[in-house]
Amino acid sequence: MIAGNMACGVKENGVMARVGKERDEEALQEPGIVIFPETGRPMRGWITVTPPACESDQELYKWVDRCVQLAETLPPK
């Protein structure tokens, strides 16, 4: 959470990541990234980073950093 806004979260099948509506289609082009949630109605601006896409600490930090940067631009809640 950043100033009351969710940035990302751990799921049993990966990381729920907030990338923003302007960047979700771009993120979905990367290997190991799927729409969130995987079933039901997709949430624009959110993706799931599957385990193969965040196996190393460096890969995981890259996604967390992207989410934090976006959340820092949102108004506090």
N, CA, C and O atoms as a GROMACS GRO file, in nm:
protein
  308
    1MET      N    1   0.085  -0.118   0.000
    1MET     CA    2   0.000   0.000   0.000
    1MET      C    3   0.089   0.124   0.000
    1MET      O    4   0.188   0.131   0.072
    2ILE      N    5   0.053   0.220  -0.082
    2ILE     CA    6   0.123   0.348  -0.089
    2ILE      C    7   0.017   0.456  -0.071
    2ILE      O    8  -0.070   0.474  -0.156
    3ALA      N    9   0.024   0.529   0.040
    3ALA     CA   10  -0.071   0.637   0.069
    3ALA      C   11  -0.215   0.590   0.054
    3ALA      O   12  -0.300   0.664   0.004
    4GLY      N   13  -0.243   0.467   0.098
    4GLY     CA   14  -0.377   0.412   0.094
    4GLY      C   15  -0.416   0.347  -0.038
    4GLY      O   16  -0.527   0.297  -0.050
    5ASN      N   17  -0.327   0.347  -0.136
    5ASN     CA   18  -0.353   0.285  -0.266
    5ASN      C   19  -0.278   0.154  -0.277
    5ASN      O   20  -0.158   0.147  -0.247
    6MET      N   21  -0.348   0.050  -0.320
    6MET     CA   22  -0.282  -0.078  -0.338
    6MET      C   23  -0.190  -0.072  -0.458
    6MET      O   24  -0.230  -0.026  -0.565
    7ALA      N   25  -0.067  -0.118  -0.441
    7ALA     CA   26   0.031  -0.123  -0.550
    7ALA      C   27   0.042  -0.264  -0.606
    7ALA      O   28   0.038  -0.284  -0.727
    8CYS      N   29   0.055  -0.362  -0.518
    8CYS     CA   30   0.068  -0.500  -0.560
    8CYS      C   31   0.039  -0.590  -0.441
    8CYS      O   32   0.029  -0.544  -0.327
    9GLY      N   33   0.026  -0.718  -0.468
    9GLY     CA   34  -0.002  -0.814  -0.361
    9GLY      C   35   0.038  -0.954  -0.403
    9GLY      O   36   0.046  -0.985  -0.522
   10VAL      N   37   0.061  -1.036  -0.306
   10VAL     CA   38   0.101  -1.175  -0.331
   10VAL      C   39  -0.024  -1.261  -0.344
   10VAL      O   40  -0.118  -1.251  -0.265
   11LYS      N   41  -0.023  -1.345  -0.446
   11LYS     CA   42  -0.131  -1.441  -0.468
   11LYS      C   43  -0.070  -1.580  -0.470
   11LYS      O   44   0.052  -1.594  -0.480
   12GLU      N   45  -0.154  -1.681  -0.459
   12GLU     CA   46  -0.100  -1.817  -0.460
   12GLU      C   47  -0.039  -1.853  -0.596
   12GLU      O   48   0.044  -1.943  -0.604
   13ASN      N   49  -0.080  -1.784  -0.702
   13ASN     CA   50  -0.027  -1.815  -0.834
   13ASN      C   51   0.054  -1.700  -0.893
   13ASN      O   52   0.064  -1.688  -1.015
   14GLY      N   53   0.113  -1.616  -0.808
   14GLY     CA   54   0.197  -1.508  -0.857
   14GLY      C   55   0.177  -1.379  -0.781
   14GLY      O   56   0.144  -1.379  -0.662
   15VAL      N   57   0.198  -1.268  -0.851
   15VAL     CA   58   0.187  -1.136  -0.792
   15VAL      C   59   0.078  -1.059  -0.865
   15VAL      O   60   0.081  -1.048  -0.987
   16MET      N   61  -0.017  -1.005  -0.790
   16MET     CA   62  -0.118  -0.916  -0.844
   16MET      C   63  -0.051  -0.779  -0.852
   16MET      O   64  -0.009  -0.724  -0.751
   17ALA      N   65  -0.042  -0.723  -0.972
   17ALA     CA   66   0.034  -0.601  -0.993
   17ALA      C   67  -0.049  -0.492  -1.059
   17ALA      O   68  -0.117  -0.515  -1.159
   18ARG      N   69  -0.044  -0.372  -1.001
   18ARG     CA   70  -0.114  -0.258  -1.057
   18ARG      C   71  -0.018  -0.185  -1.151
   18ARG      O   72   0.082  -0.127  -1.107
   19VAL      N   73  -0.050  -0.188  -1.281
   19VAL     CA   74   0.036  -0.125  -1.380
   19VAL      C   75  -0.030  -0.004  -1.445
   19VAL      O   76   0.035   0.072  -1.517
   20GLY      N   77  -0.158   0.016  -1.420
   20GLY     CA   78  -0.231   0.128  -1.478
   20GLY      C   79  -0.300   0.090  -1.608
   20GLY      O   80  -0.250   0.007  -1.684
   21LYS      N   81  -0.414   0.152  -1.632
   21LYS     CA   82  -0.493   0.120  -1.751
   21LYS      C   83  -0.418   0.152  -1.879
   21LYS      O   84  -0.440   0.087  -1.982
   22GLU      N   85  -0.328   0.250  -1.875
   22GLU     CA   86  -0.254   0.289  -1.994
   22GLU      C   87  -0.144   0.190  -2.028
   22GLU      O   88  -0.093   0.189  -2.140
   23ARG      N   89  -0.107   0.105  -1.933
   23ARG     CA   90   0.007   0.016  -1.954
   23ARG      C   91  -0.026  -0.133  -1.943
   23ARG      O   92   0.063  -0.216  -1.956
   24ASP      N   93  -0.152  -0.167  -1.918
   24ASP     CA   94  -0.181  -0.310  -1.900
   24ASP      C   95  -0.163  -0.389  -2.029
   24ASP      O   96  -0.112  -0.501  -2.024
   25GLU      N   97  -0.203  -0.336  -2.144
   25GLU     CA   98  -0.186  -0.408  -2.270
   25GLU      C   99  -0.039  -0.428  -2.301
   25GLU      O  100   0.001  -0.535  -2.348
   26GLU      N  101   0.042  -0.327  -2.274
   26GLU     CA  102   0.187  -0.337  -2.294
   26GLU      C  103   0.247  -0.446  -2.204
   26GLU      O  104   0.328  -0.526  -2.248
   27ALA      N  105   0.205  -0.446  -2.077
   27ALA     CA  106   0.257  -0.546  -1.983
   27ALA      C  107   0.218  -0.687  -2.024
   27ALA      O  108   0.295  -0.781  -2.005
   28LEU      N  109   0.098  -0.703  -2.080
   28LEU     CA  110   0.051  -0.835  -2.120
   28LEU      C  111   0.132  -0.895  -2.235
   28LEU      O  112   0.121  -1.015  -2.262
   29GLN      N  113   0.212  -0.814  -2.302
   29GLN     CA  114   0.298  -0.864  -2.410
   29GLN      C  115   0.424  -0.931  -2.356
   29GLN      O  116   0.492  -1.002  -2.430
   30GLU      N  117   0.454  -0.910  -2.228
   30GLU     CA  118   0.574  -0.968  -2.168
   30GLU      C  119   0.549  -1.114  -2.127
   30GLU      O  120   0.437  -1.148  -2.088
   31PRO      N  121   0.652  -1.198  -2.137
   31PRO     CA  122   0.635  -1.340  -2.100
   31PRO      C  123   0.596  -1.356  -1.954
   31PRO      O  124   0.651  -1.290  -1.866
   32GLY      N  125   0.500  -1.446  -1.929
   32GLY     CA  126   0.461  -1.477  -1.792
   32GLY      C  127   0.363  -1.380  -1.730
   32GLY      O  128   0.337  -1.387  -1.610
   33ILE      N  129   0.308  -1.289  -1.810
   33ILE     CA  130   0.212  -1.191  -1.759
   33ILE      C  131   0.075  -1.227  -1.813
   33ILE      O  132   0.059  -1.248  -1.934
   34VAL      N  133  -0.025  -1.233  -1.725
   34VAL     CA  134  -0.162  -1.264  -1.766
   34VAL      C  135  -0.257  -1.159  -1.706
   34VAL      O  136  -0.222  -1.088  -1.612
   35ILE      N  137  -0.374  -1.153  -1.763
   35ILE     CA  138  -0.475  -1.057  -1.717
   35ILE      C  139  -0.520  -1.095  -1.576
   35ILE      O  140  -0.522  -1.212  -1.540
   36PHE      N  141  -0.556  -0.996  -1.498
   36PHE     CA  142  -0.606  -1.019  -1.363
   36PHE      C  143  -0.753  -0.978  -1.358
   36PHE      O  144  -0.788  -0.874  -1.414
   37PRO      N  145  -0.838  -1.055  -1.295
   37PRO     CA  146  -0.815  -1.193  -1.253
   37PRO      C  147  -0.817  -1.285  -1.374
   37PRO      O  148  -0.867  -1.249  -1.480
   38GLU      N  149  -0.763  -1.403  -1.355
   38GLU     CA  150  -0.752  -1.498  -1.465
   38GLU      C  151  -0.887  -1.550  -1.510
   38GLU      O  152  -0.903  -1.594  -1.624
   39THR      N  153  -0.984  -1.547  -1.421
   39THR     CA  154  -1.120  -1.588  -1.455
   39THR      C  155  -1.214  -1.474  -1.421
   39THR      O  156  -1.183  -1.390  -1.336
   40GLY      N  157  -1.325  -1.471  -1.485
   40GLY     CA  158  -1.421  -1.364  -1.458
   40GLY      C  159  -1.389  -1.238  -1.535
   40GLY      O  160  -1.315  -1.240  -1.633
   41ARG      N  161  -1.445  -1.129  -1.489
   41ARG     CA  162  -1.430  -1.000  -1.557
   41ARG      C  163  -1.292  -0.939  -1.528
   41ARG      O  164  -1.259  -0.916  -1.412
   42PRO      N  165  -1.212  -0.913  -1.633
   42PRO     CA  166  -1.079  -0.855  -1.612
   42PRO      C  167  -1.086  -0.717  -1.547
   42PRO      O  168  -1.181  -0.642  -1.571
   43MET      N  169  -0.988  -0.684  -1.468
   43MET     CA  170  -0.977  -0.552  -1.404
   43MET      C  171  -0.872  -0.475  -1.483
   43MET      O  172  -0.754  -0.507  -1.477
   44ARG      N  173  -0.915  -0.372  -1.556
   44ARG     CA  174  -0.821  -0.291  -1.632
   44ARG      C  175  -0.719  -0.229  -1.539
   44ARG      O  176  -0.753  -0.182  -1.430
   45GLY      N  177  -0.594  -0.229  -1.582
   45GLY     CA  178  -0.488  -0.170  -1.503
   45GLY      C  179  -0.418  -0.266  -1.410
   45GLY      O  180  -0.319  -0.230  -1.346
   46TRP      N  181  -0.469  -0.388  -1.401
   46TRP     CA  182  -0.411  -0.490  -1.313
   46TRP      C  183  -0.371  -0.612  -1.394
   46TRP      O  184  -0.438  -0.648  -1.491
   47ILE      N  185  -0.260  -0.674  -1.356
   47ILE     CA  186  -0.212  -0.795  -1.421
   47ILE      C  187  -0.170  -0.894  -1.313
   47ILE      O  188  -0.158  -0.859  -1.196
   48THR      N  189  -0.147  -1.018  -1.355
   48THR     CA  190  -0.086  -1.117  -1.268
   48THR      C  191   0.051  -1.150  -1.325
   48THR      O  192   0.064  -1.187  -1.442
   49VAL      N  193   0.152  -1.136  -1.242
   49VAL     CA  194   0.288  -1.175  -1.278
   49VAL      C  195   0.303  -1.319  -1.230
   49VAL      O  196   0.310  -1.344  -1.109
   50THR      N  197   0.308  -1.413  -1.322
   50THR     CA  198   0.315  -1.554  -1.285
   50THR      C  199   0.454  -1.589  -1.233
   50THR      O  200   0.550  -1.517  -1.261
   51PRO      N  201   0.467  -1.698  -1.158
   51PRO     CA  202   0.597  -1.734  -1.100
   51PRO      C  203   0.714  -1.737  -1.199
   51PRO      O  204   0.822  -1.692  -1.163
   52PRO      N  205   0.697  -1.789  -1.322
   52PRO     CA  206   0.812  -1.786  -1.413
   52PRO      C  207   0.862  -1.644  -1.446
   52PRO      O  208   0.979  -1.626  -1.480
   53ALA      N  209   0.774  -1.545  -1.437
   53ALA     CA  210   0.812  -1.407  -1.470
   53ALA      C  211   0.876  -1.334  -1.353
   53ALA      O  212   0.923  -1.221  -1.368
   54CYS      N  213   0.879  -1.397  -1.236
   54CYS     CA  214   0.940  -1.330  -1.120
   54CYS      C  215   1.020  -1.430  -1.036
   54CYS      O  216   1.018  -1.426  -0.913
   55GLU      N  217   1.089  -1.520  -1.104
   55GLU     CA  218   1.168  -1.621  -1.034
   55GLU      C  219   1.288  -1.563  -0.960
   55GLU      O  220   1.320  -1.606  -0.850
   56SER      N  221   1.354  -1.465  -1.021
   56SER     CA  222   1.471  -1.406  -0.955
   56SER      C  223   1.428  -1.283  -0.875
   56SER      O  224   1.325  -1.222  -0.903
   57ASP      N  225   1.508  -1.248  -0.777
   57ASP     CA  226   1.481  -1.128  -0.699
   57ASP      C  227   1.478  -1.006  -0.790
   57ASP      O  228   1.394  -0.917  -0.773
   58GLN      N  229   1.568  -1.001  -0.888
   58GLN     CA  230   1.575  -0.886  -0.979
   58GLN      C  231   1.444  -0.870  -1.057
   58GLN      O  232   1.394  -0.758  -1.072
   59GLU      N  233   1.389  -0.981  -1.106
   59GLU     CA  234   1.263  -0.975  -1.180
   59GLU      C  235   1.149  -0.930  -1.089
   59GLU      O  236   1.066  -0.848  -1.128
   60LEU      N  237   1.144  -0.985  -0.969
   60LEU     CA  238   1.040  -0.948  -0.874
   60LEU      C  239   1.050  -0.800  -0.838
   60LEU      O  240   0.949  -0.730  -0.838
   61TYR      N  241   1.169  -0.752  -0.808
   61TYR     CA  242   1.190  -0.611  -0.773
   61TYR      C  243   1.149  -0.519  -0.887
   61TYR      O  244   1.096  -0.410  -0.864
   62LYS      N  245   1.173  -0.562  -1.011
   62LYS     CA  246   1.134  -0.481  -1.127
   62LYS      C  247   0.983  -0.456  -1.126
   62LYS      O  248   0.938  -0.344  -1.146
   63TRP      N  249   0.906  -0.563  -1.102
   63TRP     CA  250   0.760  -0.549  -1.102
   63TRP      C  251   0.711  -0.469  -0.982
   63TRP      O  252   0.625  -0.383  -0.996
   64VAL      N  253   0.766  -0.497  -0.866
   64VAL     CA  254   0.725  -0.421  -0.746
   64VAL      C  255   0.757  -0.274  -0.765
   64VAL      O  256   0.676  -0.188  -0.730
   65ASP      N  257   0.872  -0.243  -0.820
   65ASP     CA  258   0.911  -0.104  -0.843
   65ASP      C  259   0.814  -0.035  -0.939
   65ASP      O  260   0.776   0.080  -0.917
   66ARG      N  261   0.775  -0.104  -1.045
   66ARG     CA  262   0.678  -0.046  -1.140
   66ARG      C  263   0.546  -0.014  -1.070
   66ARG      O  264   0.487   0.091  -1.093
   67CYS      N  265   0.502  -0.104  -0.985
   67CYS     CA  266   0.376  -0.085  -0.913
   67CYS      C  267   0.385   0.031  -0.814
   67CYS      O  268   0.293   0.112  -0.803
   68VAL      N  269   0.494   0.038  -0.743
   68VAL     CA  270   0.514   0.146  -0.645
   68VAL      C  271   0.519   0.280  -0.716
   68VAL      O  272   0.458   0.377  -0.670
   69GLN      N  273   0.591   0.288  -0.828
   69GLN     CA  274   0.599   0.414  -0.902
   69GLN      C  275   0.461   0.462  -0.945
   69GLN      O  276   0.431   0.581  -0.936
   70LEU      N  277   0.377   0.370  -0.991
   70LEU     CA  278   0.241   0.408  -1.031
   70LEU      C  279   0.161   0.454  -0.910
   70LEU      O  280   0.097   0.559  -0.914
   71ALA      N  281   0.163   0.377  -0.803
   71ALA     CA  282   0.084   0.410  -0.683
   71ALA      C  283   0.126   0.545  -0.625
   71ALA      O  284   0.042   0.615  -0.568
   72GLU      N  285   0.252   0.582  -0.638
   72GLU     CA  286   0.299   0.710  -0.586
   72GLU      C  287   0.240   0.829  -0.664
   72GLU      O  288   0.242   0.942  -0.615
   73THR      N  289   0.188   0.804  -0.785
   73THR     CA  290   0.128   0.911  -0.864
   73THR      C  291  -0.019   0.932  -0.832
   73THR      O  292  -0.078   1.031  -0.875
   74LEU      N  293  -0.078   0.839  -0.757
   74LEU     CA  294  -0.221   0.846  -0.727
   74LEU      C  295  -0.246   0.934  -0.606
   74LEU      O  296  -0.160   0.943  -0.518
   75PRO      N  297  -0.362   0.998  -0.601
   75PRO     CA  298  -0.395   1.081  -0.484
   75PRO      C  299  -0.409   0.993  -0.359
   75PRO      O  300  -0.460   0.881  -0.367
   76PRO      N  301  -0.365   1.042  -0.244
   76PRO     CA  302  -0.378   0.965  -0.120
   76PRO      C  303  -0.524   0.936  -0.089
   76PRO      O  304  -0.613   1.014  -0.124
   77LYS      N  305  -0.548   0.825  -0.023
   77LYS     CA  306  -0.685   0.789   0.021
   77LYS      C  307  -0.693   0.803   0.170
   77LYS      O  308  -0.798   0.778   0.229
   0.00000   0.00000   0.00000
